Each structure stands twice: as C-alpha cells, then as structure tokens.
C-alpha cells in the first residue's frame, strides 16, 4: 500500500488497511478504510478533527461507504423512535448531513419540524446547509460547536439528539453539558461507536461524562452484515436518556 500525505499527517491509502500503518518512521491509525490519522481519534485536537472532517467530505464517494453509514443512521433513528415524538432533533457532529440524507431517502421529512446540525468544522456546517436546504416543511440549519461556545437554544429545546461516527473523538466538557442542557427531560441521545474495542478507556470515559451531566446510559452490542459486501460489522450502540 502507498500512503499519500494530504495535510496534518492525514494519509489516504489505496486499499483497505490494517488498524495501523507505518509510514516514513511514524505509526498512523485507521480512521476509515482508506484514511489514516497520526494519533488515535480521541487524541486529535479540534483543528485536526475539523480538517479531517473537511477531507472526508471533499473525498466523498472515494472514502465514504454510504450504504454502511446509512444503515447505522437508520438503526440509531429507530432507537429514538420508540415511544418518543420527535419534531426537533439535533445532529451532533453532523458532517455534511448523513442524517438528512437518511431522512430524504426514507421520505420521512414530514415527521420533523426542525433538523439542526452541529459540528466542529465550519466547512462541514456550510456543506450541511448547502446539501440539505431543500427539505420542504422542515427548518434546516447548522451551527459550529466546539470547545469554546454554547448552543444558542433554550433549555430542553430538542426532543432527541443523534450522533453517528463521532463519539470516538475527544468530546469537550462544555459539549457534554450543552447536549444535556438543550435536550428535554426524558429525551434520548443516541450514538454508535465502531472502534470501542480498540479504545475501551475512551469509550468508558464518554459514558462517565454522560452520567455526570445527567444522563442514564444503556449500551448494546450490534452486529450486522454489510448490505453490499456481506462483511460482519460490530458496533456499540449507546442510548442515553436525560434524567
């Protein structure tokens, strides 16, 4: 395999690699099948994460497995549907809008009054707005949300929060607090973790932080066959209810 350094030590690999890849005397860590990063995800700073998000969006189909990603998003959405009326939902770590893509694919736009994205990357926020301004009857917006600010929404504003392929990064204390604050009492925050077995300490730290800001947390193992390749994919799904 040949690694192509495209900035901040981020490598694009031709072909699916192992969990680590040695390149010019340094060890890189697999983030996606073709993207390797210079540190484990939770050790990246916010600028590296923002650049990684931009690179992923720019490369698009070359690195994103949409069938796989949409299946995970659908599973997460099904977890928050049970017994919950969802008219306002926050997509934390929205990227360019995978959840909105799922909503459009399923034709369920009418179920929502608002879908708001939040991301550490300005590029991702702009892409989210550009890609998904056509959902009729539903307010679509996105905001930058990092370690410095708060979410400009009232307490208990959202019915639910969804986050896909995000929580393996470093989540800042103000972000945990704000996610709890803007979610209504009894509301559900769901996310997946596809590399929890590699970084169990970080996965547990995230759950402890959720408990600390007022969530009751349940987690589940979820395995499924890739819709195209048939490969077995293993995820940890987390359902956190605001107490």
C-alpha positions, 0 to 999 in steps of 0.5 A, spaced: 500 500 500 502 507 498 500 512 503 499 519 500 500 525 505 494 530 504 495 535 510 496 534 518 499 527 517 492 525 514 494 519 509 489 516 504 491 509 502 489 505 496 486 499 499 483 497 505 488 497 511 490 494 517 488 498 524 495 501 523 500 503 518 507 505 518 509 510 514 516 514 513 518 512 521 511 514 524 505 509 526 498 512 523 491 509 525 485 507 521 480 512 521 476 509 515 478 504 510 482 508 506 484 514 511 489 514 516 490 519 522 497 520 526 494 519 533 488 515 535 481 519 534 480 521 541 487 524 541 486 529 535 485 536 537 479 540 534 483 543 528 485 536 526 478 533 527 475 539 523 480 538 517 479 531 517 472 532 517 473 537 511 477 531 507 472 526 508 467 530 505 471 533 499 473 525 498 466 523 498 464 517 494 472 515 494 472 514 502 465 514 504 461 507 504 454 510 504 450 504 504 454 502 511 453 509 514 446 509 512 444 503 515 447 505 522 443 512 521 437 508 520 438 503 526 440 509 531 433 513 528 429 507 530 432 507 537 429 514 538 423 512 535 420 508 540 415 511 544 418 518 543 415 524 538 420 527 535 419 534 531 426 537 533 432 533 533 439 535 533 445 532 529 451 532 533 457 532 529 453 532 523 458 532 517 455 534 511 448 531 513 448 523 513 442 524 517 438 528 512 440 524 507 437 518 511 431 522 512 430 524 504 431 517 502 426 514 507 421 520 505 420 521 512 421 529 512 414 530 514 415 527 521 420 533 523 419 540 524 426 542 525 433 538 523 439 542 526 446 540 525 452 541 529 459 540 528 466 542 529 468 544 522 465 550 519 466 547 512 462 541 514 456 546 517 456 550 510 456 543 506 450 541 511 446 547 509 448 547 502 446 539 501 440 539 505 436 546 504 431 543 500 427 539 505 420 542 504 416 543 511 422 542 515 427 548 518 434 546 516 440 549 519 447 548 522 451 551 527 459 550 529 460 547 536 466 546 539 470 547 545 469 554 546 461 556 545 454 554 547 448 552 543 444 558 542 437 554 544 433 554 550 433 549 555 430 542 553 429 545 546 430 538 542 426 532 543 432 527 541 439 528 539 443 523 534 450 522 533 453 517 528 461 516 527 463 521 532 463 519 539 470 516 538 473 523 538 475 527 544 468 530 546 469 537 550 466 538 557 462 544 555 459 539 549 457 534 554 453 539 558 450 543 552 447 536 549 444 535 556 442 542 557 438 543 550 435 536 550 428 535 554 427 531 560 426 524 558 429 525 551 434 520 548 441 521 545 443 516 541 450 514 538 454 508 535 461 507 536 465 502 531 472 502 534 470 501 542 474 495 542 480 498 540 479 504 545 475 501 551 478 507 556 475 512 551 469 509 550 468 508 558 470 515 559 464 518 554 459 514 558 462 517 565 461 524 562 454 522 560 452 520 567 455 526 570 451 531 566 445 527 567 444 522 563 442 514 564 446 510 559 444 503 556 449 500 551 448 494 546 452 490 542 450 490 534 452 486 529 450 486 522 452 484 515 454 489 510 448 490 505 453 490 499 459 486 501 456 481 506 462 483 511 460 482 519 460 489 522 460 490 530 458 496 533 456 499 540 450 502 540 449 507 546 442 510 548 442 515 553 436 518 556 436 525 560 434 524 567 
